[in-house]
Amino acid sequence: MLAVVWGAAILLVVTIGKPELFRLKLAAVIVAIGVAHGLWKSAAQDKQERAENLAAHRRANSLCLKCGYDLTGNVSGTCPECGGKVG
Ligand SMILES: [Zn+2]
């Protein structure tokens, strides 16, 4: 986001003397890029958080981290459902 702000500042300084409509359109494009970047970053963080929550839930409930199969009482060290290692 900081890069977008710096990019906007530089572009607006570079275009000093250009028609106002051009500068306004440029500012609108820069704002749109900033908003799109913010939405993308937020979605990526949400995805990461969901993955961490799922892993924590599976660890707390003795479920396979890979497939979610219930591993209560498993002594083989291998998930019978997916073959993933237990622990
Ligand atoms: Zn599994």
PDB file of the backbone (N, CA, C, O) and the ligand in Angstrom, with CONECT records:
HET     ZN  A 101       1
ATOM      1  N   MET A   1       0.830  -1.201   0.000  1.00  0.00           N
ATOM      2  CA  MET A   1       0.000   0.000   0.000  1.00  0.00           C
ATOM      3  C   MET A   1       0.863   1.249   0.000  1.00  0.00           C
ATOM      4  O   MET A   1       0.551   2.240  -0.661  1.00  0.00           O
ATOM      5  N   LEU A   2       1.961   1.186   0.757  1.00  0.00           N
ATOM      6  CA  LEU A   2       2.864   2.324   0.822  1.00  0.00           C
ATOM      7  C   LEU A   2       3.455   2.626  -0.557  1.00  0.00           C
ATOM      8  O   LEU A   2       3.647   3.787  -0.918  1.00  0.00           O
ATOM      9  N   ALA A   3       3.738   1.577  -1.315  1.00  0.00           N
ATOM     10  CA  ALA A   3       4.282   1.767  -2.666  1.00  0.00           C
ATOM     11  C   ALA A   3       3.280   2.488  -3.556  1.00  0.00           C
ATOM     12  O   ALA A   3       3.662   3.306  -4.393  1.00  0.00           O
ATOM     13  N   VAL A   4       1.999   2.187  -3.376  1.00  0.00           N
ATOM     14  CA  VAL A   4       0.953   2.844  -4.170  1.00  0.00           C
ATOM     15  C   VAL A   4       0.891   4.319  -3.819  1.00  0.00           C
ATOM     16  O   VAL A   4       0.753   5.168  -4.699  1.00  0.00           O
ATOM     17  N   VAL A   5       0.992   4.620  -2.545  1.00  0.00           N
ATOM     18  CA  VAL A   5       0.947   6.021  -2.101  1.00  0.00           C
ATOM     19  C   VAL A   5       2.133   6.792  -2.660  1.00  0.00           C
ATOM     20  O   VAL A   5       1.983   7.910  -3.152  1.00  0.00           O
ATOM     21  N   TRP A   6       3.320   6.181  -2.580  1.00  0.00           N
ATOM     22  CA  TRP A   6       4.513   6.848  -3.125  1.00  0.00           C
ATOM     23  C   TRP A   6       4.391   6.993  -4.636  1.00  0.00           C
ATOM     24  O   TRP A   6       4.737   8.032  -5.199  1.00  0.00           O
ATOM     25  N   GLY A   7       3.902   5.953  -5.283  1.00  0.00           N
ATOM     26  CA  GLY A   7       3.711   6.022  -6.734  1.00  0.00           C
ATOM     27  C   GLY A   7       2.751   7.135  -7.105  1.00  0.00           C
ATOM     28  O   GLY A   7       2.978   7.863  -8.072  1.00  0.00           O
ATOM     29  N   ALA A   8       1.687   7.266  -6.343  1.00  0.00           N
ATOM     30  CA  ALA A   8       0.700   8.315  -6.605  1.00  0.00           C
ATOM     31  C   ALA A   8       1.321   9.688  -6.427  1.00  0.00           C
ATOM     32  O   ALA A   8       1.120  10.583  -7.247  1.00  0.00           O
ATOM     33  N   ALA A   9       2.077   9.847  -5.350  1.00  0.00           N
ATOM     34  CA  ALA A   9       2.710  11.142  -5.088  1.00  0.00           C
ATOM     35  C   ALA A   9       3.673  11.510  -6.207  1.00  0.00           C
ATOM     36  O   ALA A   9       3.678  12.645  -6.684  1.00  0.00           O
ATOM     37  N   ILE A  10       4.481  10.555  -6.620  1.00  0.00           N
ATOM     38  CA  ILE A  10       5.465  10.825  -7.685  1.00  0.00           C
ATOM     39  C   ILE A  10       4.761  11.155  -8.998  1.00  0.00           C
ATOM     40  O   ILE A  10       5.124  12.113  -9.681  1.00  0.00           O
ATOM     41  N   LEU A  11       3.752  10.357  -9.347  1.00  0.00           N
ATOM     42  CA  LEU A  11       3.043  10.601 -10.607  1.00  0.00           C
ATOM     43  C   LEU A  11       2.341  11.952 -10.604  1.00  0.00           C
ATOM     44  O   LEU A  11       2.317  12.650 -11.618  1.00  0.00           O
ATOM     45  N   LEU A  12       1.773  12.315  -9.468  1.00  0.00           N
ATOM     46  CA  LEU A  12       1.072  13.607  -9.412  1.00  0.00           C
ATOM     47  C   LEU A  12       2.063  14.771  -9.485  1.00  0.00           C
ATOM     48  O   LEU A  12       1.750  15.811 -10.064  1.00  0.00           O
ATOM     49  N   VAL A  13       3.244  14.608  -8.909  1.00  0.00           N
ATOM     50  CA  VAL A  13       4.262  15.663  -8.994  1.00  0.00           C
ATOM     51  C   VAL A  13       4.783  15.768 -10.427  1.00  0.00           C
ATOM     52  O   VAL A  13       4.961  16.862 -10.963  1.00  0.00           O
ATOM     53  N   VAL A  14       5.026  14.593 -11.039  1.00  0.00           N
ATOM     54  CA  VAL A  14       5.553  14.574 -12.407  1.00  0.00           C
ATOM     55  C   VAL A  14       4.577  15.216 -13.387  1.00  0.00           C
ATOM     56  O   VAL A  14       4.990  15.801 -14.388  1.00  0.00           O
ATOM     57  N   THR A  15       3.277  15.104 -13.094  1.00  0.00           N
ATOM     58  CA  THR A  15       2.280  15.623 -14.036  1.00  0.00           C
ATOM     59  C   THR A  15       1.855  17.064 -13.730  1.00  0.00           C
ATOM     60  O   THR A  15       0.859  17.549 -14.265  1.00  0.00           O
ATOM     61  N   ILE A  16       2.612  17.734 -12.875  1.00  0.00           N
ATOM     62  CA  ILE A  16       2.301  19.149 -12.619  1.00  0.00           C
ATOM     63  C   ILE A  16       2.384  19.904 -13.944  1.00  0.00           C
ATOM     64  O   ILE A  16       3.352  19.757 -14.691  1.00  0.00           O
ATOM     65  N   GLY A  17       1.392  20.691 -14.219  1.00  0.00           N
ATOM     66  CA  GLY A  17       1.366  21.444 -15.470  1.00  0.00           C
ATOM     67  C   GLY A  17       0.521  20.784 -16.536  1.00  0.00           C
ATOM     68  O   GLY A  17       0.163  21.419 -17.527  1.00  0.00           O
ATOM     69  N   LYS A  18       0.195  19.502 -16.343  1.00  0.00           N
ATOM     70  CA  LYS A  18      -0.690  18.805 -17.285  1.00  0.00           C
ATOM     71  C   LYS A  18      -2.126  19.238 -16.985  1.00  0.00           C
ATOM     72  O   LYS A  18      -2.392  19.793 -15.919  1.00  0.00           O
ATOM     73  N   PRO A  19      -3.049  18.991 -17.910  1.00  0.00           N
ATOM     74  CA  PRO A  19      -4.454  19.367 -17.675  1.00  0.00           C
ATOM     75  C   PRO A  19      -5.012  18.709 -16.413  1.00  0.00           C
ATOM     76  O   PRO A  19      -4.678  17.568 -16.093  1.00  0.00           O
ATOM     77  N   GLU A  20      -5.862  19.442 -15.707  1.00  0.00           N
ATOM     78  CA  GLU A  20      -6.430  18.940 -14.450  1.00  0.00           C
ATOM     79  C   GLU A  20      -7.219  17.651 -14.646  1.00  0.00           C
ATOM     80  O   GLU A  20      -7.173  16.758 -13.801  1.00  0.00           O
ATOM     81  N   LEU A  21      -7.946  17.554 -15.765  1.00  0.00           N
ATOM     82  CA  LEU A  21      -8.742  16.349 -16.016  1.00  0.00           C
ATOM     83  C   LEU A  21      -7.831  15.131 -16.105  1.00  0.00           C
ATOM     84  O   LEU A  21      -8.160  14.066 -15.581  1.00  0.00           O
ATOM     85  N   PHE A  22      -6.698  15.285 -16.761  1.00  0.00           N
ATOM     86  CA  PHE A  22      -5.736  14.177 -16.853  1.00  0.00           C
ATOM     87  C   PHE A  22      -5.258  13.771 -15.469  1.00  0.00           C
ATOM     88  O   PHE A  22      -5.186  12.583 -15.154  1.00  0.00           O
ATOM     89  N   ARG A  23      -4.932  14.761 -14.641  1.00  0.00           N
ATOM     90  CA  ARG A  23      -4.431  14.474 -13.290  1.00  0.00           C
ATOM     91  C   ARG A  23      -5.528  13.817 -12.443  1.00  0.00           C
ATOM     92  O   ARG A  23      -5.256  12.934 -11.629  1.00  0.00           O
ATOM     93  N   LEU A  24      -6.776  14.267 -12.651  1.00  0.00           N
ATOM     94  CA  LEU A  24      -7.898  13.680 -11.912  1.00  0.00           C
ATOM     95  C   LEU A  24      -8.102  12.218 -12.306  1.00  0.00           C
ATOM     96  O   LEU A  24      -8.310  11.361 -11.448  1.00  0.00           O
ATOM     97  N   LYS A  25      -8.040  11.939 -13.611  1.00  0.00           N
ATOM     98  CA  LYS A  25      -8.181  10.557 -14.080  1.00  0.00           C
ATOM     99  C   LYS A  25      -7.037   9.703 -13.547  1.00  0.00           C
ATOM    100  O   LYS A  25      -7.248   8.562 -13.136  1.00  0.00           O
ATOM    101  N   LEU A  26      -5.840  10.248 -13.554  1.00  0.00           N
ATOM    102  CA  LEU A  26      -4.679   9.523 -13.039  1.00  0.00           C
ATOM    103  C   LEU A  26      -4.862   9.218 -11.556  1.00  0.00           C
ATOM    104  O   LEU A  26      -4.573   8.110 -11.105  1.00  0.00           O
ATOM    105  N   ALA A  27      -5.342  10.202 -10.803  1.00  0.00           N
ATOM    106  CA  ALA A  27      -5.579   9.988  -9.373  1.00  0.00           C
ATOM    107  C   ALA A  27      -6.638   8.907  -9.162  1.00  0.00           C
ATOM    108  O   ALA A  27      -6.511   8.087  -8.252  1.00  0.00           O
ATOM    109  N   ALA A  28      -7.682   8.898  -9.995  1.00  0.00           N
ATOM    110  CA  ALA A  28      -8.736   7.881  -9.868  1.00  0.00           C
ATOM    111  C   ALA A  28      -8.171   6.490 -10.138  1.00  0.00           C
ATOM    112  O   ALA A  28      -8.514   5.531  -9.446  1.00  0.00           O
ATOM    113  N   VAL A  29      -7.312   6.381 -11.136  1.00  0.00           N
ATOM    114  CA  VAL A  29      -6.692   5.080 -11.449  1.00  0.00           C
ATOM    115  C   VAL A  29      -5.827   4.621 -10.287  1.00  0.00           C
ATOM    116  O   VAL A  29      -5.850   3.448  -9.913  1.00  0.00           O
ATOM    117  N   ILE A  30      -5.064   5.548  -9.716  1.00  0.00           N
ATOM    118  CA  ILE A  30      -4.186   5.208  -8.589  1.00  0.00           C
ATOM    119  C   ILE A  30      -5.008   4.767  -7.374  1.00  0.00           C
ATOM    120  O   ILE A  30      -4.645   3.804  -6.698  1.00  0.00           O
ATOM    121  N   VAL A  31      -6.094   5.455  -7.100  1.00  0.00           N
ATOM    122  CA  VAL A  31      -6.966   5.073  -5.985  1.00  0.00           C
ATOM    123  C   VAL A  31      -7.559   3.686  -6.243  1.00  0.00           C
ATOM    124  O   VAL A  31      -7.634   2.863  -5.330  1.00  0.00           O
ATOM    125  N   ALA A  32      -7.978   3.427  -7.480  1.00  0.00           N
ATOM    126  CA  ALA A  32      -8.542   2.112  -7.819  1.00  0.00           C
ATOM    127  C   ALA A  32      -7.507   1.013  -7.606  1.00  0.00           C
ATOM    128  O   ALA A  32      -7.828  -0.056  -7.085  1.00  0.00           O
ATOM    129  N   ILE A  33      -6.270   1.276  -8.008  1.00  0.00           N
ATOM    130  CA  ILE A  33      -5.200   0.292  -7.808  1.00  0.00           C
ATOM    131  C   ILE A  33      -4.983   0.063  -6.304  1.00  0.00           C
ATOM    132  O   ILE A  33      -4.811  -1.073  -5.864  1.00  0.00           O
ATOM    133  N   GLY A  34      -4.994   1.131  -5.537  1.00  0.00           N
ATOM    134  CA  GLY A  34      -4.817   1.010  -4.087  1.00  0.00           C
ATOM    135  C   GLY A  34      -5.926   0.202  -3.444  1.00  0.00           C
ATOM    136  O   GLY A  34      -5.668  -0.642  -2.587  1.00  0.00           O
ATOM    137  N   VAL A  35      -7.158   0.455  -3.853  1.00  0.00           N
ATOM    138  CA  VAL A  35      -8.305  -0.288  -3.304  1.00  0.00           C
ATOM    139  C   VAL A  35      -8.208  -1.764  -3.692  1.00  0.00           C
ATOM    140  O   VAL A  35      -8.425  -2.644  -2.860  1.00  0.00           O
ATOM    141  N   ALA A  36      -7.879  -2.033  -4.963  1.00  0.00           N
ATOM    142  CA  ALA A  36      -7.761  -3.425  -5.413  1.00  0.00           C
ATOM    143  C   ALA A  36      -6.660  -4.144  -4.646  1.00  0.00           C
ATOM    144  O   ALA A  36      -6.823  -5.298  -4.249  1.00  0.00           O
ATOM    145  N   HIS A  37      -5.547  -3.464  -4.440  1.00  0.00           N
ATOM    146  CA  HIS A  37      -4.437  -4.059  -3.685  1.00  0.00           C
ATOM    147  C   HIS A  37      -4.863  -4.345  -2.249  1.00  0.00           C
ATOM    148  O   HIS A  37      -4.543  -5.401  -1.704  1.00  0.00           O
ATOM    149  N   GLY A  38      -5.582  -3.410  -1.635  1.00  0.00           N
ATOM    150  CA  GLY A  38      -6.053  -3.600  -0.259  1.00  0.00           C
ATOM    151  C   GLY A  38      -6.998  -4.789  -0.149  1.00  0.00           C
ATOM    152  O   GLY A  38      -6.902  -5.578   0.791  1.00  0.00           O
ATOM    153  N   LEU A  39      -7.913  -4.918  -1.111  1.00  0.00           N
ATOM    154  CA  LEU A  39      -8.854  -6.044  -1.104  1.00  0.00           C
ATOM    155  C   LEU A  39      -8.123  -7.368  -1.294  1.00  0.00           C
ATOM    156  O   LEU A  39      -8.424  -8.357  -0.626  1.00  0.00           O
ATOM    157  N   TRP A  40      -7.158  -7.376  -2.214  1.00  0.00           N
ATOM    158  CA  TRP A  40      -6.396  -8.604  -2.467  1.00  0.00           C
ATOM    159  C   TRP A  40      -5.613  -9.006  -1.221  1.00  0.00           C
ATOM    160  O   TRP A  40      -5.592 -10.178  -0.845  1.00  0.00           O
ATOM    161  N   LYS A  41      -4.976  -8.037  -0.586  1.00  0.00           N
ATOM    162  CA  LYS A  41      -4.178  -8.333   0.607  1.00  0.00           C
ATOM    163  C   LYS A  41      -5.071  -8.826   1.741  1.00  0.00           C
ATOM    164  O   LYS A  41      -4.701  -9.758   2.455  1.00  0.00           O
ATOM    165  N   SER A  42      -6.231  -8.219   1.913  1.00  0.00           N
ATOM    166  CA  SER A  42      -7.163  -8.632   2.946  1.00  0.00           C
ATOM    167  C   SER A  42      -7.643 -10.065   2.705  1.00  0.00           C
ATOM    168  O   SER A  42      -7.745 -10.857   3.643  1.00  0.00           O
ATOM    169  N   ALA A  43      -7.936 -10.392   1.449  1.00  0.00           N
ATOM    170  CA  ALA A  43      -8.379 -11.751   1.121  1.00  0.00           C
ATOM    171  C   ALA A  43      -7.268 -12.756   1.396  1.00  0.00           C
ATOM    172  O   ALA A  43      -7.532 -13.854   1.886  1.00  0.00           O
ATOM    173  N   ALA A  44      -6.032 -12.389   1.086  1.00  0.00           N
ATOM    174  CA  ALA A  44      -4.898 -13.290   1.328  1.00  0.00           C
ATOM    175  C   ALA A  44      -4.707 -13.519   2.824  1.00  0.00           C
ATOM    176  O   ALA A  44      -4.415 -14.637   3.249  1.00  0.00           O
ATOM    177  N   GLN A  45      -4.870 -12.467   3.622  1.00  0.00           N
ATOM    178  CA  GLN A  45      -4.738 -12.600   5.075  1.00  0.00           C
ATOM    179  C   GLN A  45      -5.869 -13.447   5.643  1.00  0.00           C
ATOM    180  O   GLN A  45      -5.642 -14.257   6.542  1.00  0.00           O
ATOM    181  N   ASP A  46      -7.091 -13.270   5.126  1.00  0.00           N
ATOM    182  CA  ASP A  46      -8.228 -14.082   5.576  1.00  0.00           C
ATOM    183  C   ASP A  46      -7.976 -15.557   5.290  1.00  0.00           C
ATOM    184  O   ASP A  46      -8.254 -16.415   6.127  1.00  0.00           O
ATOM    185  N   LYS A  47      -7.452 -15.846   4.112  1.00  0.00           N
ATOM    186  CA  LYS A  47      -7.178 -17.229   3.719  1.00  0.00           C
ATOM    187  C   LYS A  47      -6.142 -17.847   4.646  1.00  0.00           C
ATOM    188  O   LYS A  47      -6.294 -18.987   5.083  1.00  0.00           O
ATOM    189  N   GLN A  48      -5.089 -17.094   4.946  1.00  0.00           N
ATOM    190  CA  GLN A  48      -4.033 -17.564   5.850  1.00  0.00           C
ATOM    191  C   GLN A  48      -4.607 -17.815   7.247  1.00  0.00           C
ATOM    192  O   GLN A  48      -4.290 -18.821   7.882  1.00  0.00           O
ATOM    193  N   GLU A  49      -5.450 -16.897   7.720  1.00  0.00           N
ATOM    194  CA  GLU A  49      -6.044 -17.030   9.048  1.00  0.00           C
ATOM    195  C   GLU A  49      -6.961 -18.248   9.124  1.00  0.00           C
ATOM    196  O   GLU A  49      -6.960 -18.969  10.122  1.00  0.00           O
ATOM    197  N   ARG A  50      -7.744 -18.477   8.067  1.00  0.00           N
ATOM    198  CA  ARG A  50      -8.619 -19.658   8.042  1.00  0.00           C
ATOM    199  C   ARG A  50      -7.795 -20.940   8.087  1.00  0.00           C
ATOM    200  O   ARG A  50      -8.166 -21.886   8.782  1.00  0.00           O
ATOM    201  N   ALA A  51      -6.690 -20.985   7.361  1.00  0.00           N
ATOM    202  CA  ALA A  51      -5.834 -22.173   7.355  1.00  0.00           C
ATOM    203  C   ALA A  51      -5.241 -22.417   8.733  1.00  0.00           C
ATOM    204  O   ALA A  51      -5.167 -23.558   9.187  1.00  0.00           O
ATOM    205  N   GLU A  52      -4.815 -21.335   9.407  1.00  0.00           N
ATOM    206  CA  GLU A  52      -4.249 -21.467  10.754  1.00  0.00           C
ATOM    207  C   GLU A  52      -5.316 -21.923  11.747  1.00  0.00           C
ATOM    208  O   GLU A  52      -5.036 -22.758  12.607  1.00  0.00           O
ATOM    209  N   ASN A  53      -6.525 -21.393  11.643  1.00  0.00           N
ATOM    210  CA  ASN A  53      -7.615 -21.799  12.536  1.00  0.00           C
ATOM    211  C   ASN A  53      -7.983 -23.261  12.328  1.00  0.00           C
ATOM    212  O   ASN A  53      -8.233 -23.986  13.291  1.00  0.00           O
ATOM    213  N   LEU A  54      -8.016 -23.695  11.067  1.00  0.00           N
ATOM    214  CA  LEU A  54      -8.335 -25.088  10.767  1.00  0.00           C
ATOM    215  C   LEU A  54      -7.269 -26.014  11.352  1.00  0.00           C
ATOM    216  O   LEU A  54      -7.599 -27.038  11.949  1.00  0.00           O
ATOM    217  N   ALA A  55      -6.007 -25.663  11.186  1.00  0.00           N
ATOM    218  CA  ALA A  55      -4.911 -26.490  11.718  1.00  0.00           C
ATOM    219  C   ALA A  55      -4.985 -26.545  13.244  1.00  0.00           C
ATOM    220  O   ALA A  55      -4.782 -27.608  13.832  1.00  0.00           O
ATOM    221  N   ALA A  56      -5.274 -25.412  13.894  1.00  0.00           N
ATOM    222  CA  ALA A  56      -5.368 -25.388  15.360  1.00  0.00           C
ATOM    223  C   ALA A  56      -6.537 -26.256  15.821  1.00  0.00           C
ATOM    224  O   ALA A  56      -6.413 -26.995  16.798  1.00  0.00           O
ATOM    225  N   HIS A  57      -7.665 -26.172  15.127  1.00  0.00           N
ATOM    226  CA  HIS A  57      -8.839 -26.995  15.467  1.00  0.00           C
ATOM    227  C   HIS A  57      -8.502 -28.483  15.337  1.00  0.00           C
ATOM    228  O   HIS A  57      -8.841 -29.282  16.210  1.00  0.00           O
ATOM    229  N   ARG A  58      -7.839 -28.841  14.253  1.00  0.00           N
ATOM    230  CA  ARG A  58      -7.515 -30.252  14.034  1.00  0.00           C
ATOM    231  C   ARG A  58      -6.520 -30.759  15.071  1.00  0.00           C
ATOM    232  O   ARG A  58      -6.648 -31.885  15.550  1.00  0.00           O
ATOM    233  N   ARG A  59      -5.520 -29.933  15.426  1.00  0.00           N
ATOM    234  CA  ARG A  59      -4.552 -30.331  16.463  1.00  0.00           C
ATOM    235  C   ARG A  59      -5.250 -30.522  17.807  1.00  0.00           C
ATOM    236  O   ARG A  59      -4.984 -31.496  18.512  1.00  0.00           O
ATOM    237  N   ALA A  60      -6.134 -29.603  18.161  1.00  0.00           N
ATOM    238  CA  ALA A  60      -6.816 -29.643  19.462  1.00  0.00           C
ATOM    239  C   ALA A  60      -7.772 -30.829  19.576  1.00  0.00           C
ATOM    240  O   ALA A  60      -8.078 -31.269  20.684  1.00  0.00           O
ATOM    241  N   ASN A  61      -8.243 -31.347  18.446  1.00  0.00           N
ATOM    242  CA  ASN A  61      -9.241 -32.414  18.472  1.00  0.00           C
ATOM    243  C   ASN A  61      -8.705 -33.745  17.946  1.00  0.00           C
ATOM    244  O   ASN A  61      -9.482 -34.623  17.572  1.00  0.00           O
ATOM    245  N   SER A  62      -7.385 -33.896  17.918  1.00  0.00           N
ATOM    246  CA  SER A  62      -6.743 -35.147  17.466  1.00  0.00           C
ATOM    247  C   SER A  62      -7.214 -35.559  16.078  1.00  0.00           C
ATOM    248  O   SER A  62      -7.481 -36.733  15.822  1.00  0.00           O
ATOM    249  N   LEU A  63      -7.311 -34.581  15.188  1.00  0.00           N
ATOM    250  CA  LEU A  63      -7.702 -34.866  13.813  1.00  0.00           C
ATOM    251  C   LEU A  63      -6.477 -34.788  12.919  1.00  0.00           C
ATOM    252  O   LEU A  63      -5.531 -34.057  13.211  1.00  0.00           O
ATOM    253  N   CYS A  64      -6.498 -35.532  11.851  1.00  0.00           N
ATOM    254  CA  CYS A  64      -5.394 -35.490  10.885  1.00  0.00           C
ATOM    255  C   CYS A  64      -5.277 -34.059  10.338  1.00  0.00           C
ATOM    256  O   CYS A  64      -6.271 -33.460   9.926  1.00  0.00           O
ATOM    257  N   LEU A  65      -4.066 -33.530  10.341  1.00  0.00           N
ATOM    258  CA  LEU A  65      -3.861 -32.163   9.849  1.00  0.00           C
ATOM    259  C   LEU A  65      -4.101 -32.069   8.343  1.00  0.00           C
ATOM    260  O   LEU A  65      -4.461 -31.016   7.817  1.00  0.00           O
ATOM    261  N   LYS A  66      -3.896 -33.187   7.673  1.00  0.00           N
ATOM    262  CA  LYS A  66      -4.016 -33.175   6.213  1.00  0.00           C
ATOM    263  C   LYS A  66      -5.465 -33.329   5.733  1.00  0.00           C
ATOM    264  O   LYS A  66      -5.910 -32.602   4.845  1.00  0.00           O
ATOM    265  N   CYS A  67      -6.209 -34.301   6.339  1.00  0.00           N
ATOM    266  CA  CYS A  67      -7.555 -34.581   5.822  1.00  0.00           C
ATOM    267  C   CYS A  67      -8.670 -34.403   6.848  1.00  0.00           C
ATOM    268  O   CYS A  67      -9.842 -34.390   6.474  1.00  0.00           O
ATOM    269  N   GLY A  68      -8.332 -34.264   8.152  1.00  0.00           N
ATOM    270  CA  GLY A  68      -9.357 -34.060   9.166  1.00  0.00           C
ATOM    271  C   GLY A  68      -9.905 -35.360   9.756  1.00  0.00           C
ATOM    272  O   GLY A  68     -10.826 -35.321  10.572  1.00  0.00           O
ATOM    273  N   TYR A  69      -9.364 -36.491   9.364  1.00  0.00           N
ATOM    274  CA  TYR A  69      -9.838 -37.779   9.896  1.00  0.00           C
ATOM    275  C   TYR A  69      -9.544 -37.852  11.392  1.00  0.00           C
ATOM    276  O   TYR A  69      -8.502 -37.382  11.848  1.00  0.00           O
ATOM    277  N   ASP A  70     -10.478 -38.452  12.165  1.00  0.00           N
ATOM    278  CA  ASP A  70     -10.314 -38.572  13.615  1.00  0.00           C
ATOM    279  C   ASP A  70      -9.240 -39.615  13.920  1.00  0.00           C
ATOM    280  O   ASP A  70      -9.378 -40.788  13.573  1.00  0.00           O
ATOM    281  N   LEU A  71      -8.173 -39.168  14.572  1.00  0.00           N
ATOM    282  CA  LEU A  71      -7.034 -40.045  14.862  1.00  0.00           C
ATOM    283  C   LEU A  71      -6.980 -40.458  16.327  1.00  0.00           C
ATOM    284  O   LEU A  71      -5.944 -40.920  16.805  1.00  0.00           O
ATOM    285  N   THR A  72      -8.099 -40.293  17.046  1.00  0.00           N
ATOM    286  CA  THR A  72      -8.125 -40.684  18.454  1.00  0.00           C
ATOM    287  C   THR A  72      -7.772 -42.169  18.577  1.00  0.00           C
ATOM    288  O   THR A  72      -8.381 -43.019  17.929  1.00  0.00           O
ATOM    289  N   GLY A  73      -6.781 -42.463  19.415  1.00  0.00           N
ATOM    290  CA  GLY A  73      -6.379 -43.848  19.642  1.00  0.00           C
ATOM    291  C   GLY A  73      -5.453 -44.403  18.580  1.00  0.00           C
ATOM    292  O   GLY A  73      -5.059 -45.567  18.654  1.00  0.00           O
ATOM    293  N   ASN A  74      -5.108 -43.620  17.621  1.00  0.00           N
ATOM    294  CA  ASN A  74      -4.215 -44.102  16.553  1.00  0.00           C
ATOM    295  C   ASN A  74      -2.815 -44.321  17.114  1.00  0.00           C
ATOM    296  O   ASN A  74      -2.239 -43.412  17.712  1.00  0.00           O
ATOM    297  N   VAL A  75      -2.270 -45.503  16.930  1.00  0.00           N
ATOM    298  CA  VAL A  75      -0.924 -45.801  17.414  1.00  0.00           C
ATOM    299  C   VAL A  75       0.037 -46.113  16.266  1.00  0.00           C
ATOM    300  O   VAL A  75       1.235 -46.298  16.480  1.00  0.00           O
ATOM    301  N   SER A  76      -0.494 -46.167  15.071  1.00  0.00           N
ATOM    302  CA  SER A  76       0.355 -46.521  13.931  1.00  0.00           C
ATOM    303  C   SER A  76       1.261 -45.373  13.492  1.00  0.00           C
ATOM    304  O   SER A  76       2.306 -45.598  12.881  1.00  0.00           O
ATOM    305  N   GLY A  77       0.852 -44.131  13.810  1.00  0.00           N
ATOM    306  CA  GLY A  77       1.641 -42.987  13.382  1.00  0.00           C
ATOM    307  C   GLY A  77       1.318 -42.545  11.964  1.00  0.00           C
ATOM    308  O   GLY A  77       1.955 -41.640  11.424  1.00  0.00           O
ATOM    309  N   THR A  78       0.307 -43.202  11.355  1.00  0.00           N
ATOM    310  CA  THR A  78      -0.086 -42.867   9.996  1.00  0.00           C
ATOM    311  C   THR A  78      -1.607 -42.761   9.929  1.00  0.00           C
ATOM    312  O   THR A  78      -2.318 -43.600  10.482  1.00  0.00           O
ATOM    313  N   CYS A  79      -2.094 -41.746   9.263  1.00  0.00           N
ATOM    314  CA  CYS A  79      -3.532 -41.582   9.094  1.00  0.00           C
ATOM    315  C   CYS A  79      -4.056 -42.683   8.159  1.00  0.00           C
ATOM    316  O   CYS A  79      -3.553 -42.830   7.046  1.00  0.00           O
ATOM    317  N   PRO A  80      -5.072 -43.465   8.602  1.00  0.00           N
ATOM    318  CA  PRO A  80      -5.594 -44.523   7.754  1.00  0.00           C
ATOM    319  C   PRO A  80      -6.382 -43.993   6.555  1.00  0.00           C
ATOM    320  O   PRO A  80      -6.599 -44.715   5.582  1.00  0.00           O
ATOM    321  N   GLU A  81      -6.805 -42.746   6.628  1.00  0.00           N
ATOM    322  CA  GLU A  81      -7.613 -42.169   5.552  1.00  0.00           C
ATOM    323  C   GLU A  81      -6.757 -41.655   4.395  1.00  0.00           C
ATOM    324  O   GLU A  81      -7.043 -41.932   3.231  1.00  0.00           O
ATOM    325  N   CYS A  82      -5.702 -40.900   4.728  1.00  0.00           N
ATOM    326  CA  CYS A  82      -4.909 -40.255   3.670  1.00  0.00           C
ATOM    327  C   CYS A  82      -3.442 -40.689   3.649  1.00  0.00           C
ATOM    328  O   CYS A  82      -2.719 -40.399   2.697  1.00  0.00           O
ATOM    329  N   GLY A  83      -3.005 -41.389   4.709  1.00  0.00           N
ATOM    330  CA  GLY A  83      -1.609 -41.815   4.751  1.00  0.00           C
ATOM    331  C   GLY A  83      -0.674 -40.774   5.309  1.00  0.00           C
ATOM    332  O   GLY A  83       0.540 -40.974   5.325  1.00  0.00           O
ATOM    333  N   GLY A  84      -1.225 -39.652   5.773  1.00  0.00           N
ATOM    334  CA  GLY A  84      -0.382 -38.589   6.360  1.00  0.00           C
ATOM    335  C   GLY A  84       0.190 -39.016   7.691  1.00  0.00           C
ATOM    336  O   GLY A  84      -0.372 -39.863   8.386  1.00  0.00           O
ATOM    337  N   LYS A  85       1.317 -38.419   8.037  1.00  0.00           N
ATOM    338  CA  LYS A  85       1.940 -38.743   9.314  1.00  0.00           C
ATOM    339  C   LYS A  85       1.173 -38.090  10.455  1.00  0.00           C
ATOM    340  O   LYS A  85       0.704 -36.958  10.338  1.00  0.00           O
ATOM    341  N   VAL A  86       1.052 -38.825  11.569  1.00  0.00           N
ATOM    342  CA  VAL A  86       0.352 -38.326  12.747  1.00  0.00           C
ATOM    343  C   VAL A  86       1.342 -37.574  13.619  1.00  0.00           C
ATOM    344  O   VAL A  86       2.469 -38.024  13.826  1.00  0.00           O
ATOM    345  N   GLY A  87       0.915 -36.424  14.128  1.00  0.00           N
ATOM    346  CA  GLY A  87       1.758 -35.672  15.054  1.00  0.00           C
ATOM    347  C   GLY A  87       2.293 -34.527  14.427  1.00  0.00           C
ATOM    348  O   GLY A  87       3.031 -33.768  15.055  1.00  0.00           O
TER     349      GLY A  87
HETATM  350 ZN    ZN A 101      -5.456 -37.909   6.981  1.00  0.00          ZN2+
END
